[in-house]
Amino acid sequence: MKQGATDQIMFLPKRIILVRHGQSEGNIDGSAYTTTPDYKIPLTQQGISQAKHAGTRIRHIISDSGTNNNWKVYFYVSPYERSRSSLREIGRSFPKTTVIGIREECRIREQDFGNFQITERMKVIKETRDRFGRFFYRFPEGESAADVYDRVSSFLESLWRDIDMNRLNHEPSNELNLIIVSHGLASRVFLMKWFKWTVEQFEHLNNLNNCEFRVMQLGVGGEYSLAVYHSDKEMEGWGLLPEMIADQKWRAHAMRGDWNEKCPWYLDVFFDDLGNDSDDDDKDKTV
């Protein structure tokens, strides 16, 4: 918690959980996009089962295996059919009394690949993207990952205002958990923005599997970290580099607002060699 500008205490969510939607018809047959708009692609029966199972697992985490009843959840969901359907199935694991609210949020929708997608054309386009770079490549008539990053960043700012102004109607005596049901790319760029990962680091990240989730949990000092719940092996499997994993482990114990001076991409990765203050002083004396 922290002191806000209005002299009210801001109680931070204990967890922010990012969930990818369940398996969709488009995941098993790319030709579905040639006749059905991307946002209308439904879940498969397996996708429905995946979402139900994800809801059970997430409630298990939030309730500390059923030993904790002092918690609430608030959902954000992409407007796409497959994410809304996933939310409905996930929600079956949560009693109505535990759900503070649900909000549809267009800024966490899927990356726009254009309108109806011709299978063979998309295959060539995605091969081009792999050569060009996944973050900056913009699909014809669609978006790049950089475009998605911009709108997800805007959502993140709104999310913080919701928390800061208590628009979620959170009762401080309960642990608050935010669950964001979205898409693979939107979740990856959310993490990229939050943890200040570089474009190069983003390029190493693997997509989430259907109904796979990432748990950002408050550490002992008030910083969010993936390492509180997830193991090193899991994070390595997601494509996090060793220095990224080390930073997550640091965040699990860091005090809120601290800066990780040992985090290389905050400074060292951008410079081959930096002089120290004494070097600058010596140069000044010779002028």
C-alpha positions in Angstrom: 0.0 0.0 0.0 1.1 3.6 -0.5 -0.1 7.1 0.3 -1.9 8.6 -2.6 -2.3 12.3 -3.7 -5.7 12.3 -2.1 -4.3 11.2 1.3 -6.1 7.9 0.9 -4.2 4.6 1.2 -3.9 2.6 -2.0 -4.1 -1.1 -1.3 -2.4 -3.0 -4.1 -3.8 -6.2 -5.5 -2.0 -9.2 -4.2 -1.8 -10.8 -7.6 -2.3 -9.8 -11.2 -2.9 -13.0 -13.2 -2.6 -13.0 -17.0 -4.5 -15.8 -18.8 -4.5 -16.7 -22.5 -7.9 -17.9 -23.9 -8.6 -21.6 -24.4 -8.0 -23.4 -27.7 -10.0 -21.9 -30.5 -11.2 -23.1 -33.9 -8.5 -20.9 -35.4 -5.8 -22.6 -33.3 -6.5 -26.0 -34.9 -7.5 -24.8 -38.4 -6.1 -21.6 -39.8 -8.7 -21.7 -42.7 -11.3 -20.6 -40.1 -10.1 -17.0 -40.5 -11.0 -17.0 -44.2 -14.7 -17.1 -43.5 -15.1 -16.0 -39.8 -13.8 -12.6 -38.5 -11.0 -13.1 -36.0 -13.0 -11.6 -33.1 -15.9 -14.2 -33.7 -13.7 -17.3 -33.7 -15.2 -19.6 -31.0 -13.6 -22.0 -28.6 -13.3 -25.7 -29.3 -14.7 -28.3 -26.8 -11.1 -28.8 -25.7 -10.8 -25.0 -25.2 -13.9 -25.0 -23.0 -12.4 -27.8 -20.9 -9.0 -26.0 -20.7 -10.8 -22.8 -19.4 -12.7 -24.7 -16.8 -9.5 -26.4 -15.6 -7.7 -23.0 -15.6 -10.4 -21.6 -13.3 -10.0 -24.4 -10.9 -6.2 -24.0 -10.8 -6.4 -20.2 -10.4 -8.9 -20.4 -7.5 -6.6 -23.0 -5.9 -3.7 -20.5 -6.1 -5.8 -17.5 -4.8 -7.3 -19.5 -1.9 -4.0 -21.0 -0.9 -5.3 -24.5 -1.6 -8.6 -23.7 0.2 -7.1 -22.5 3.4 -7.8 -18.8 2.8 -11.3 -17.3 2.4 -10.2 -13.7 2.7 -10.0 -12.8 -1.0 -11.8 -11.3 -3.9 -11.3 -11.2 -7.7 -11.9 -8.6 -10.4 -11.8 -9.6 -14.1 -10.7 -7.7 -17.2 -11.5 -9.5 -20.5 -10.8 -9.0 -24.2 -13.9 -8.5 -26.3 -13.1 -11.4 -28.6 -15.5 -14.4 -28.5 -12.8 -16.9 -27.5 -11.6 -14.8 -24.5 -15.2 -14.0 -23.3 -16.1 -17.7 -23.5 -12.9 -18.6 -21.6 -13.9 -16.1 -18.9 -17.3 -17.7 -18.6 -15.7 -21.1 -18.0 -13.1 -19.8 -15.7 -15.7 -17.9 -13.7 -17.5 -21.2 -12.9 -14.8 -21.8 -10.2 -15.6 -18.5 -8.4 -18.7 -18.0 -6.2 -20.6 -14.8 -7.0 -19.7 -13.3 -3.6 -16.0 -13.4 -4.5 -16.3 -11.5 -7.7 -16.1 -7.7 -7.3 -16.7 -7.0 -11.0 -15.9 -7.6 -14.6 -14.9 -5.2 -17.3 -14.5 -5.7 -21.0 -11.4 -4.0 -22.2 -10.8 -3.4 -26.0 -7.1 -2.5 -25.5 -6.2 -6.0 -24.5 -7.7 -7.6 -27.6 -5.7 -9.8 -30.0 -3.2 -8.4 -32.4 -5.0 -7.2 -35.6 -3.8 -9.4 -38.5 -6.1 -7.7 -41.0 -9.6 -8.7 -41.9 -10.5 -12.1 -43.5 -7.2 -14.0 -43.7 -6.2 -16.0 -46.7 -4.3 -19.1 -45.5 -1.5 -19.2 -48.0 -1.0 -15.4 -47.9 -0.8 -15.4 -44.1 1.8 -18.2 -44.2 4.1 -16.1 -46.4 3.4 -13.0 -44.3 4.3 -14.8 -41.1 7.5 -16.1 -42.6 8.4 -12.5 -43.5 7.7 -11.5 -40.0 10.1 -14.0 -38.6 12.8 -12.6 -40.8 12.0 -9.0 -40.1 11.5 -9.3 -36.3 8.3 -10.1 -34.4 8.1 -6.9 -32.5 8.3 -4.3 -35.2 6.8 -6.2 -38.2 3.3 -4.7 -39.0 0.8 -7.0 -40.7 -0.6 -5.5 -43.9 -3.9 -3.8 -42.9 -3.1 -4.9 -39.3 -0.8 -4.2 -36.4 2.7 -4.8 -35.2 3.5 -6.0 -31.7 4.8 -2.5 -31.1 1.3 -1.2 -31.9 -0.2 -3.7 -29.4 2.5 -2.6 -26.9 1.2 1.0 -27.2 -2.4 0.2 -26.5 -1.6 -2.2 -23.7 0.6 0.5 -22.1 -2.5 2.8 -22.2 -4.5 0.1 -20.5 -1.9 -0.3 -17.8 -2.1 3.4 -17.0 -5.9 3.1 -16.7 -5.4 0.0 -14.5 -3.3 2.0 -12.1 -5.9 4.8 -12.0 -8.6 2.2 -11.2 -6.5 0.9 -8.3 -5.4 4.3 -7.1 -8.9 5.8 -7.1 -10.5 2.5 -5.8 -12.8 2.2 -8.8 -12.7 -1.5 -8.2 -14.6 -1.0 -4.9 -12.0 -3.1 -3.1 -12.5 -3.6 0.6 -9.0 -3.4 2.2 -9.8 -6.3 4.6 -9.8 -8.7 1.6 -7.0 -9.7 -0.7 -7.6 -8.4 -4.2 -6.7 -10.5 -7.3 -6.9 -9.1 -10.8 -7.4 -11.7 -13.5 -6.9 -10.5 -17.1 -8.3 -12.9 -19.7 -6.7 -12.0 -23.0 -4.4 -13.3 -25.7 -0.8 -14.5 -26.0 0.8 -11.4 -27.5 -1.2 -8.9 -25.3 0.0 -10.8 -22.2 3.7 -10.8 -23.4 3.8 -7.1 -24.1 2.0 -6.4 -20.8 4.9 -8.2 -19.0 7.4 -6.4 -21.3 6.0 -3.0 -20.3 5.6 -3.8 -16.6 9.1 -5.2 -16.1 10.8 -2.8 -18.6 12.1 -5.6 -20.9 13.9 -4.6 -24.1 12.8 -5.4 -27.6 15.6 -7.9 -27.9 14.4 -9.7 -24.7 10.8 -9.7 -26.1 12.1 -11.5 -29.2 13.2 -14.4 -27.0 9.8 -14.9 -25.3 7.6 -17.9 -26.2 3.9 -17.5 -26.5 1.6 -18.7 -23.8 -0.2 -22.0 -24.5 -4.0 -22.0 -24.5 -5.3 -21.2 -21.0 -1.7 -21.0 -19.6 -1.3 -18.1 -17.2 1.4 -16.0 -15.5 1.0 -15.0 -11.9 2.5 -11.6 -10.9 2.5 -11.6 -7.1 3.5 -9.0 -4.5 6.8 -9.9 -2.9 7.6 -9.2 0.7 8.7 -5.6 -0.1 5.8 -4.7 -2.3 7.2 -5.3 -5.7 5.5 -7.6 -8.2 7.4 -10.6 -9.4 6.9 -13.8 -11.4 9.3 -15.6 -9.1 7.0 -15.5 -6.1 4.8 -18.2 -7.6 6.7 -19.5 -10.6 10.0 -21.5 -10.6 13.2 -20.7 -12.4 12.6 -23.7 -14.7 9.1 -22.3 -15.7 10.5 -18.9 -16.5 13.4 -20.3 -18.5 10.8 -22.3 -20.5 9.0 -19.1 -21.3 12.1 -17.7 -22.8 13.3 -15.4 -20.0 17.0 -15.0 -20.1 19.2 -15.6 -17.0 19.4 -11.9 -16.2 15.6 -11.6 -16.5 15.1 -14.5 -14.1 17.6 -12.9 -11.7 15.7 -9.6 -11.8 12.4 -11.5 -11.0 14.0 -13.1 -8.0 15.4 -9.7 -6.8 11.9 -8.2 -7.2 10.4 -10.9 -5.0 12.4 -9.4 -2.0 12.9 -5.8 -3.1 11.3 -2.8 -1.4 8.8 -1.0 -3.5 10.4 1.8 -5.5 13.9 0.3 -5.3 16.1 0.2 -8.4 18.0 -3.0 -9.3 21.5 -1.6 -9.9 22.6 -5.1 -10.9 20.0 -5.4 -13.7 22.2 -5.1 -16.8 19.7 -3.8 -19.3 19.0 -0.8 -17.1 22.4 0.6 -18.0 25.2 -1.7 -19.0 23.6 -3.2 -22.0 23.4 0.2 -23.7 27.0 1.2 -23.3 30.3 -0.6 -24.1 32.2 1.4 -21.4 31.3 4.4 -19.2 33.8 6.6 -17.5 33.5 7.3 -13.9 33.2 10.7 -12.2 37.0 10.8 -11.5 37.7 10.4 -15.2 35.4 13.4 -16.0 37.1 15.5 -13.3 40.6 14.7 -14.9 39.3 15.7 -18.3 38.0 19.0 -17.0 41.4 19.8 -15.5 43.2 19.4 -18.8 40.9 21.8 -20.8 
